Every structure is written in C-alpha cells, then in structure tokens.
Amino acid sequence: MPDTQPSDDAPETPAQRRARRAQFLRDLMEARELRDRVQPRRARAARMRQQMRMRTFRW
C-alpha cells in the first residue's frame, strides 16, 4: 500500500488534514448506507440500540 504522506516528512497543513478527514467521513457514511441496504434488519437493530443509548445518556 503506497504511503500517502507527503515526502521529506513535511508536516501536514490543517487544510490538508480537514480535506483528508472530510473524505474519510464521506467514505464512512457511504459504507454505512451500503451496509444498511444490504442488512436492513441489523441496521434497524443498530438504530434501536443507538436510540436507547441516547435516551439513557446523562449530561
């Protein structure tokens, strides 16, 4: 797997980090949507568990 870091160990700029993070989050949402379409029962159960966690969460 090729290394995606810039060469000569240059520090990553905040803009590069935000762009990389945005791409990661887009990919993550796409993967979740695909999984939900493929396994609707499991997705529904996961939604119910998440709702229960949010209901019982204390600030």
Buried (B, 14 or more C-beta within 10 A) or exposed (E): EEEEEEEEEEEEEEEEEEEEEEEEEEEEEEEEEEEBEEEEEEBEEBEEEEEEEEEEEEE
